[in-house]
Amino acid sequence: MTLLEVEGLEVTYPGGVAAVRGVDLRLDAGRKLGVAGESGCGKSTLALALLRLLPAGTRVGGRILLDGEDVLTMKWGRVRAVRWAGASIVFQGAMHALNPVHRVGDQIAEPVLLHRRATAAAARRRAGELLERVGLPAARASAYPHELSGGQRQRVMIAMALACDPRLIVADEPTTALDVMVQAQILRLIERSVAERDLGLIMISHDLAVLADTCDRLAVMYAGRVVEEGPARAVYEDARHPYAGALSAAFPRIGDPASRLAPHGLPGDPPDPAALPSGCAFHPRCAVALESCGTRDQALREAGAGRRAACVHVAGTAPARNPTDTGSAP
């Protein structure tokens, strides 16, 4: 069953800054979609657009269908009802997302009070239950954010995201500030929550290795567009777009001496969204660019079973007619 369908999403910030340019994605309930890319490629803007959290003055086009209902055309009362209860978000950096002057239990209880119209006592009980579900004692509900470790704060953010039993969770770099051991625990926690409650998950990260290990499918963004999409492990191990391949090569693989002794970086930076290069936006950094790449952009095309890539090197195949089903099994 299709939970989320994004069609032709365009996001332009004031001043004509095109942060997201024609993104198509689809996600089924119970499935996990990873969105990867460097900083500035449009990942977080995509996440904010899904729940209409973008700043005033931002122009948004296309459609975002959540359970068949277009988030972009909802009235504000309906949007407020959908947030937390229909879809919720785990922000990057829990210390900045949590209110430092309120106890974490009260912050978890707040959406329960608002959306479930529960009594204060019932909301407090729910907060304790959620803390225990994410591996924290219910007694920690009385703590302030500064009294918790980074991993504990991130668990609180996940508890808040689960508070009203949403159908979709958007996790924007949920483990970036954590050490690798705590990162692994948080990822397993998110995976377990998705499996137990049949949720849809969009996991955003710059780390392809994490996404390949966590998600069913992977979409790689560059300069506001999806440049490759397919089964997560296949994209990570055998990328069809040069940018996806460069991101993958930047992470050494355990047990692979070649990647450990000679890791590959990617020179340069993503382009300024306000001054994108002509043609394929990646061509100034691409090691296999052709002369035509500087003048002609590439649309997503079929690049194998269940895969799409926007590259001239797969241009011999027919353009993809519809967004690939990101909920289908790899």
Protein Blocks (a to p, Z undefined) as FASTA:
>chain_A
ZZbdcehiacddehhiafbghiacdddehiacddeddehilmmmmmmmmnopacehiace
djddeehiafklpcfklmmmmgojloccddehjllmpcfkbcfklmmmmmmmmmnopafk
lmmmmmmmmmmmnopafklmmpcfklpcfklmmmmmmmmmmmnopabdcdehkllmpcfk
lmmmmmmmmmmmmmmnopacddddfblklmmmmmmbdcddeehiafbdcdfklmmmmcfb
fklmmmmmmpccehiaklmmmccddedjdddfklccehjfklmmpckbcfklmmmccddd
debehiacddfklmmpccdfbdcdfkbcZZ
